[in-house]
Amino acid sequence: MSFLIGGGLNTGLTYGLYLLLSVWIDYQIAYAIAYAAGIVFAYFFNAKVVFKVQQSWSGMLVYPTIYLVQYLLGALLLNLLVEHLHLHKAIAPILVIALLLPCSYLLNKFVLKATHKTTPSKD
């Protein structure tokens, strides 16, 4: 459940930033900037709250690979939806996020557990 809450917060942040930026710059550049901001938020939230692992420099350096894969898939899907299926540029990212959610969870779990120590329980 906490992954969905974090994802909801992250989605709100990145979507709002995307909408704001897309007023002034190309939608693909706006998507890239918003996506990068979302990576930073996701690392801290998922490490601390969702998977309860200690944050580390090495983990933070490896973590973006999850989103590099997702960004490439997302950018391709966004292009397909906007340019070829003529979905509005404000709606298309929502569909991209929904389609990539299961992949995101599994990649997050694998990378965070593999690259970090579990935070000791406070019980």
N, C-alpha and C positions, 0 to 999 in steps of 0.2 A: 504493500500500500504506500509506503514512504517513497518508493521509486516513482509511482504515479503522481504523488503530491509534488515531488521535486520536478518531475517532468512537466507538470502543469505550471508550476512557477517559471520554469525555464522556457516553456512554450510562450507564456505570456510576455516574458522579458524579450525573447528573441523576435516574436511576432510584432510586438509593439515597436521595437527598434527597427525591424525591417520596414514596417509601414512608414515610420518617420523618415528613415533614410531614403526610401524609394520615391519620396516626393521630390528630392533634389538630385539623386543619382540613379544610374541604371539599376534595374531590379536585381541583376546578377551580382553586382558589386554590393548592393545593400544586403543581399542574402549572405554573402561571404562575411561581411563585417558582423552582422547579427549572429551568424553561426559561430564565429570566433568568440564573441562575448558569451554565448551559451556554453561553449566548451569550458571556459574558466569557471562559470557558475556550477556547471554539472560536476566538474572534478571535486570541488570543495564540498558540495552537497552530498554527492554519492559516496565519497570516501568517508565523510564524517557521519552522516545520518543513515544512509541506506545500507552500506556494506560494513560500516564500523571498522574501517582500517585507518591506521595512522598515515597521515599525509607525509610524503617524502619528495625530495627533488627528483629522484629517479622515477618515481611513479608519475609525477606531474609531467615529466618529459615523455614517458611512454604513452600516457593517457590520450593525448590528441590523436594517436593513430586510429583509435576507435572512430573518432569523428572525421578523420581524413577519409576513411572508407565511406562513412555515412554521407559526408559532404559531396563526394564524387557521385555517389548514387543519387543523392538528393538534387544536386545540380542538373544531372541528366533527366531525372523525373520532372523537375521544375520546367526545364526547357521543353520537354515533351508535352507537358500539360498546357503551358502558355503558348508556345509557338505552333504546335501541331494540333492540339485538341482545343485550342482557343479558350481555355479556362482563364478567368480574370486573374491578373497577377497578385491580387490581394487574397484570393481564395486558394490558389494552387499550393502555397506552402503548408496550409493546414492538411491537405490531402497527403503531401509528401511526408509530413511528420507522422501521421497516422499509419502510413504504409511502412515506415521504417522503425516504429516503436518496438516490435518484438526483437528485431536485430539489435537494436540499441541496448536493451536490457541484457541480453545474452553476452554481448561484447563487453559491457560494463562489468558484469559479474566476473567474467573470466579474467580480464585485465587487472581489475582492482584486487582480486583475490590472489592472483599470481605474482603481482609486483609489490604487495604491501603486507605488513604484519597486521594481524587482527588486533584491534584495540581491546585491552582487558576490560572485562565487565566490571561495573561499579557496584555490583551486588555484595 
